[in-house]
Amino acid sequence: MKLGEIVLLKTSHKGKIREFITSVSDEKFHSDFGMIEMSELLEKNEGDTVESHMGQTFVIQLPRMPDFFRHAKRTGTPIMPKDIGMILGYTGLNKNDTVLDAGTGSGILAMYLGSIAKRVLSFEVRDDFAEVARENIRRAGLDNVEVRCGNIVDEVKELDEKFDIVTLDTIDSATIVPYIPSILNPGGFLVTYSPFLEQTAQIRKAIAEIDFFEVRTIECIERAMSFSDRGTRPSTSRVGHTGYITIARL
Ligand SMILES: C[S@@+](CC[C@H](N)C(=O)[O-])C[C@H]1O[C@@H](n2cnc3c(N)ncnc32)[C@H](O)[C@@H]1O
């Protein structure tokens, strides 16, 4: 492993997995399982193990977006992986795309988008939230995701570049829709995410005023299965309602 590389250290304790995200350095990493000399990882590879001074064994992994999702500091309600999956699947986001995102919140969606796209520009109206998101993004090792503090309702009028995808997760998304043709490349996608149908109906009304193609509003229901000696069935604890996703292509 290299100096500065971000790593996930995983261990098992009383039948439960405990995990930590840190980076390879010449410093010590402390947890309730003891101290690890992080420079020891310079001699190791992904999948190898390292021991704390208390003899606790950790497996070394390279963190991926679902790991950053679990470990990111949260300011508001982030978009869940199931909904992110729909956004990626229906837009076909790729490595050449530039994305405009708002509001940043904890930066979860911006990070997932940034792990695939060329560049993500994300606007967050609250200074303190923007700072937390920047820290989450930095910890995820992404240098192509920029968080600017600003109100997207005003900022959208000032933008002098075009994007391939625009993702909106704000209460006022409907008011931004009329500006989308001036900032979205032809064939690009607008994606909005709203927890309520009333907001979604306003968004659909605004979209109907513009010549979009392939407009759809979807809700993604996640249903995990539970396996036990007694039988197999849908899990009784589940991810409930999250939000409605509207996707429109210009
Ligand atoms: C639900 S959170 C977004 C979560 C984010 N998509 C994520 O995955 O972490 C909504 C965020 O939008 C911000 N916001 C609300 N209105 C805004 C606006 N007009 N411009 C920019 N940010 C806004 C809020 O401060 C809040 O942080």
The ligand as an ORCA input file, in Angstrom:
! r2SCAN-3c Opt
* xyz 0 1
  C     -31.883     16.317      1.499
  S     -30.438     17.243      1.547
  C     -29.499     16.666      0.171
  C     -28.821     15.350      0.436
  C     -27.816     15.007     -0.610
  N     -28.414     14.790     -1.898
  C     -27.022     13.790     -0.185
  O     -27.137     12.732     -0.859
  O     -26.281     13.863      0.800
  C     -30.958     18.797      0.924
  C     -29.881     19.870      1.035
  O     -30.200     20.924      0.153
  C     -29.842     22.140      0.745
  N     -30.634     23.162      0.051
  C     -31.956     23.434      0.194
  N     -32.337     24.403     -0.667
  C     -31.223     24.739     -1.371
  C     -30.965     25.684     -2.410
  N     -31.931     26.444     -2.888
  N     -29.711     25.770     -2.920
  C     -28.711     24.977     -2.438
  N     -28.904     24.076     -1.438
  C     -30.139     23.951     -0.921
  C     -30.175     21.942      2.214
  O     -29.452     22.828      3.040
  C     -29.791     20.481      2.416
  O     -28.458     20.365      2.860
*
